[in-house]
Amino acid sequence: MKLEIQALCQKGLVRQNNEDALSVGGLFLRDDSTEITVNTPEDGFFYLLVADGMGGHENGEEASSFALDEIKEQLVMHQVQPDSFEDDIREAARYIAFKLNRAAADRGQQKPMGCTLSGVIWHYGRIWLLNAGDSRTYRFREGILRQLTTDETERGLTGDPEGSKLLLNCLGGGCEGRLTVDDLEGKLLPGDILLVCSDGLTDMVPDEEIETALGEGAGAGDLYRMACEGGGMDNTSIILAKIL
């Protein structure tokens, strides 16, 4: 499968530091961008992943970096096997959560560091969708944007007039690291565009506006500008991958 990829990870207009991170096949990005074209290997792996360090918790940037580094390590060292991918990648997520929670406890952190994780892994001829938390993966096809992941959040808490968002699952952050894994076999076609992003985009720009922009040929930089025009309140990671 040939992919034309645009990716960026920026801190936005309000936050002082960037707790987001993303990885394009092992290329780590924070406060940076890239554009590449790749062929996903049949006998190997490639991935597009976004990790969003939890705002308000300590060392969120460390959590997102560690999660992406550990996933890369597990894949490179063949700890994730083709015939047991789902079990192995879930175990990797639990290990990431354990290590982050243990590090936070050892440091006496008030709020354990953690991060979301979302994206797609091509692994020895199979395609897998991963998600933990509220970063998102979408498919854009023939003018229609469809969210492939499910947000693990709760809104409109009692006594909160703002209707704040409570994250129910993540890697670390005191959670066990529950990872949702879905098979994307047969669900991606030439012409489709995958969008993997943190909530720095989706909290600022409604899905309908993202859909319209992609239909008009918008790139990752265009979506980031839309997020900034919407307030730029959070770090923003965006991966666009067009299937050629």
Order of alpha helices (4+ residues) and beta strands (2+ residues): beta-beta-beta-beta-beta-alpha-alpha-beta-beta-beta-beta-beta-beta-beta-beta-beta-beta-alpha-alpha-alpha-beta
